[in-house]
Amino acid sequence: MTVLASAWPALIAVLLVAAGGKVRDVPGFAAAIAAYRVLPRRLTAAAAVAVLAAEAGAAVLLAVPAARRWGAVLAAALFAVFLGAMASVLRRGMDIDCGCFGSARRPAPVGARSVTRTAMLLVLAVMAAVAGPAAFSPVQPALAVVWLGLLAAVPRVRSGTPEPDAPPPPGPRPGTPFALNTPIGEPTVFALVSPACGTCRSMLPVFAAASERHVVLVSAADEADVRRHLDEQGVGLPLVTDPDVYDANRIPWPPYAVVTDAAGTVLAAGGADTPQRFRTLLARADSAAPRPAE
């Protein structure tokens, strides 16, 4: 029973770290949920708050012996939902950040590592539920450290060595048309944003500063909500709203940028969550653009 009961301290540590990461940027976590595309976008903000509250609540319940089994059941339900959402992402061939610890500065893509780690947490939650309000033992914290070490030791997939049959990363490919419900008549930088995305908010000034180019913001959210958000941020860039832009172009999550020529053909596309990545994307587009005839 001591081994089973050692799961609850490890779960409390993980849940508090996860909730702490999310509470620092709830809109960013909502954007991570939206990237899974399992909920309507209008529900992602509420879902982010619900997950944050459930994680914090499970941690509190686990700390109270009389309520420990309920906290373990709540944690198990959370991890089961997370596993189902990750399985859905992998089945659809999407490449997105798992959002496991909020809107992370260091992205953790949905893959073998995140699935394995979440499955291990589900096992720990079941262990804690079986143990219930077992008496405290000094061995429990030591074993909890072992569980945390095993979770941290789940190996990352080595970068730079993709599997031979792995699909290309999602998003529009250079040389293909950019699917948008608005005609494209000049070379344009389309910056895809969302009012619920904290990183998008920080990138708006970067997009606005690219004044030497024709920059158009694109959003799948309600137009009135987006314009209100842009007014609050003091951004006056042109806006196009298209609820199908993500699915039509297999774009994973905002902020994302697509650079096209006058005919709407993609020159470069990719994530634009930092100024450097945005500048790199613009440079790729410039190198791909046809040279004017001498």
VENPEPE-V725968 format. One record per residue. N is the residue number from 0. PSI is psi in degrees with one decimal (* if undefined). Layout:
N | PSI
N | PSI
This chain:
0 | -30.5
1 | -38.7
2 | -44.2
3 | -43.0
4 | -18.2
5 | -8.1
6 | -31.6
7 | -37.7
8 | -36.9
9 | -40.9
10 | -41.9
11 | -44.0
12 | -46.7
13 | -44.8
14 | -39.1
15 | -39.5
16 | -43.1
17 | -45.5
18 | -38.2
19 | -38.8
20 | -35.6
21 | -38.8
22 | -21.9
23 | -22.8
24 | 76.2
25 | -42.8
26 | -37.9
27 | -38.5
28 | -37.4
29 | -38.3
30 | -36.5
31 | -39.8
32 | -42.3
33 | -33.0
34 | -23.7
35 | -25.6
36 | 45.4
37 | -9.9
38 | 149.8
39 | 145.2
40 | -29.5
41 | -15.4
42 | -5.8
43 | -35.0
44 | -44.0
45 | -38.1
46 | -38.4
47 | -44.5
48 | -40.1
49 | -42.7
50 | -44.6
51 | -45.2
52 | -38.9
53 | -39.9
54 | -45.9
55 | -40.7
56 | -41.1
57 | -39.7
58 | -42.3
59 | -44.8
60 | -37.8
61 | -28.4
62 | -13.1
63 | 113.2
64 | -43.5
65 | -24.6
66 | 7.1
67 | -40.6
68 | -38.7
69 | -39.5
70 | -38.8
71 | -39.0
72 | -42.1
73 | -43.0
74 | -41.3
75 | -40.8
76 | -41.7
77 | -49.1
78 | -33.4
79 | -40.7
80 | -42.9
81 | -43.4
82 | -42.0
83 | -41.8
84 | -40.6
85 | -40.0
86 | -38.5
87 | -41.5
88 | -45.7
89 | -37.6
90 | -33.2
91 | 2.4
92 | 27.6
93 | 152.8
94 | 94.5
95 | 163.8
96 | 139.9
97 | -22.9
98 | 18.5
99 | -35.7
100 | 35.8
101 | -161.1
102 | 85.1
103 | 140.7
104 | -28.4
105 | 99.0
106 | 143.2
107 | 98.1
108 | 150.9
109 | 125.2
110 | -161.6
111 | -39.0
112 | -47.7
113 | -37.4
114 | -45.2
115 | -43.9
116 | -41.2
117 | -37.9
118 | -38.9
119 | -40.3
120 | -36.9
121 | -41.3
122 | -43.2
123 | -39.2
124 | -40.0
125 | -41.3
126 | -45.8
127 | -35.2
128 | -40.2
129 | -41.9
130 | -35.6
131 | -143.6
132 | 53.5
133 | 150.1
134 | 145.5
135 | 142.3
136 | 142.1
137 | -17.8
138 | -26.2
139 | -49.2
140 | -37.2
141 | -44.3
142 | -33.5
143 | -39.2
144 | -37.1
145 | -45.5
146 | -43.0
147 | -38.0
148 | -39.8
149 | -39.1
150 | -43.1
151 | -23.9
152 | -5.9
153 | 121.1
154 | 147.9
155 | 150.7
156 | 128.9
157 | 126.3
158 | 149.8
159 | 0.7
160 | 68.9
161 | 152.8
162 | 147.3
163 | -36.7
164 | 10.5
165 | 137.6
166 | 156.2
167 | 157.2
168 | 149.0
169 | 165.5
170 | 162.3
171 | 142.0
172 | 145.9
173 | 137.1
174 | -8.0
175 | 157.5
176 | 143.9
177 | 118.5
178 | 113.1
179 | 147.1
180 | 12.1
181 | 134.3
182 | 147.5
183 | 116.7
184 | 1.6
185 | 160.9
186 | 129.1
187 | 145.6
188 | 110.7
189 | 119.0
190 | 112.0
191 | 124.8
192 | 169.3
193 | 140.3
194 | -22.4
195 | 3.2
196 | 113.6
197 | -37.9
198 | -37.4
199 | -41.5
200 | -41.2
201 | -23.1
202 | -13.0
203 | -44.6
204 | -31.8
205 | -44.2
206 | -43.0
207 | -28.4
208 | -14.0
209 | 57.5
210 | -16.8
211 | -5.3
212 | 161.5
213 | 101.9
214 | 129.9
215 | 129.4
216 | 142.1
217 | 136.1
218 | 149.3
219 | -3.4
220 | 174.6
221 | 134.1
222 | -41.2
223 | -40.9
224 | -40.6
225 | -44.5
226 | -37.9
227 | -41.8
228 | -44.3
229 | -37.6
230 | -40.4
231 | -32.2
232 | -5.0
233 | 33.8
234 | 126.5
235 | 26.1
236 | 153.1
237 | 150.0
238 | 137.0
239 | 131.4
240 | 131.6
241 | 106.2
242 | -16.0
243 | 4.5
244 | -34.9
245 | -48.8
246 | -40.4
247 | -27.8
248 | 5.4
249 | 40.6
250 | 128.7
251 | -53.4
252 | 155.6
253 | 163.5
254 | 139.6
255 | 146.2
256 | 141.0
257 | 124.1
258 | 125.8
259 | 162.0
260 | -172.8
261 | -25.7
262 | -2.4
263 | 11.5
264 | 134.9
265 | 127.0
266 | -37.4
267 | 151.2
268 | 149.5
269 | 175.4
270 | 143.4
271 | 55.7
272 | -2.8
273 | 154.5
274 | -37.6
275 | -42.8
276 | -36.7
277 | -44.2
278 | -38.4
279 | -40.5
280 | -41.5
281 | -38.7
282 | -39.1
283 | -39.4
284 | -40.6
285 | -39.3
286 | -24.2
287 | -17.4
288 | 140.1
289 | 140.8
290 | 139.7
291 | 147.8
292 | 140.7
293 | *
